[in-house]
Amino acid sequence: MAFWGNAPEQPSQGGQPQQPQQTPQPQQLKPQSAGPAIGNIEESYQELVKSKGRAPGIDLAIKLSDMILEHAVQERASDVHIENQGANLRVRFRVDGMLQDMLNAPKNVDIPLTQRIRVLAGFDPEPPTSFRNEEGRFQKMIAGRAIQVRVSSFPTVNGEKLVLRVLDRQQLGLDLGQLGMDQEPLTVLKKLIRNPYGIFFITGSTGSGKTTSLYAMLKNINTPMINIISLEDPVEYRLEGVNQAQINAKTGFTWAEGLRTILRQDPDVIMVGEIRDYETAEISLRSALTGHLLFTTIHTINAPSIIERLFEMGVPPFLIASSMLGAMSQRLVRKVCTQCAQKAAAPSEAVVNEFIKNMDPAEGKLVKELIMKPGADYKVEKGCPSCRNTGYMGRTGIFELMLMNEDIRKQVLDHNPTDMIRRTAIQTGKLRTLLMDGIGKARSGVTTLSEVIRVTATMV
């Protein structure tokens, strides 16, 4: 894409203003630098290796696992990857959606790190001789707060790989105002989730913050006067005042069976973690018609395609049209580092024309107007020690909120394809796409155009 990275604005020379660069060069992802935290882990690991003769191996493994988790929380990591790479031990953190090497050093068999984590997760100390799915969890007090850790084991040709999902409630931000929504869609959403009945869908890729948004919505409407019940797999965080249940297929407590049971519990609001099949979808949508408010997630690429996904499951068009309140698609974009960000020149009209040439004309026109509109504060990432030379620090959401209206309902009843539903929603002002919302955040200097395009590339 032509303006994958914006060029920094050039200072004027000799009183003559410089023209903005017309063909900005494609952005190259900067290599992750060995910042302070990397050095700390590597140095601490080497110290542990040196002291292996003076302390039992399991004690060293306990120290090493605690140190890795402490650094993960400090670095705001969402996942920790512990890998056996031949003779090396490799530890990587996923920070702001990107994996970063934190430790890559010769493996020491006298420090049983993976065995220590297996025991914490409730596994047998040694991996099974034949593969079986192993998932566990544990809680650890770090920096004075309880951190939940979910562990998944996977056998590779080099040995066992462990992935630890770090669930830090302090990072969750269970407030609708903290999700990153602009004021207008936020006001609309707050009104929508107070409907007495109907179903509202959230869609997005894995790790895009769908669960966080669902929890924030439940928290916003939670009062002693309503009975809120959730069905999840798994229950990631405990919400005060919400009756949370966890799916257990081994005992027969499936999505459909759980939903049927919930309907006998006098619910006002139901949260279904995910709709995966026709049975769950059909029960959910019919429940929305009988006086219940439902929130759920579904895997699709954008908000309008949720309707096509329901069609594929076999849900009748009349049931979708009469029960659906709306849908929201979301992604997470990295926020530009405020310590080192530079002002960027706006892309030229020729570059923007090339970018939108394959879009629907109605959408392309709106996108071009949004990018070219004067008064933008575009930024470009640079990199500094504060952001570990990535140019970004933290993440925020971009959102695509689609509200149902009579025009869209008619498209649904006629069983029209996604592109027609999407076009109708845009033309009637009921849809501001993910790309448009992302461009808005780039215009205000929260993120960069290159980051928005990286995240929304599959939709352009």
Secondary structure, DSSP 8 states (H G I E B T S, - for coil): -TTSS--B----BTTB-----SS------------HHHHHHHHHHHHHHHTTTTS-HHHHHHHHHHHHHHHHHHTTEEEEEEEEETTEEEEEEEETTEEEEEEEEE--TTS-HHHHHHHHHT--SS--SS---EEEEEEEEETTEEEEEEEEEEEETTEEEEEEEEE-HHHH--SGGGS---HHHHHHHHHHTT-SSEEEEEE--TTSSHHHHHHHHHHHH--TTS-EEEEESS--S--TT-EEEE-BGGGTB-HHHHHHHHTTS--SEEEES---SHHHHHHHHHHHHTT-EEEEE---SSSTHHHHHHHHHT--HHHHHHHEEEEEEEEEEEEE-TTT-EEB----HHHHHHHHTTS-HHHHHHHHHHHH-S----EE----GGGTTSSEEEEEEEEEEEE--HHHHHHHHTT--HHHHHHHHHHTT-B--HHHHHHHHHHTTSS-HHHHHHHHGGG-
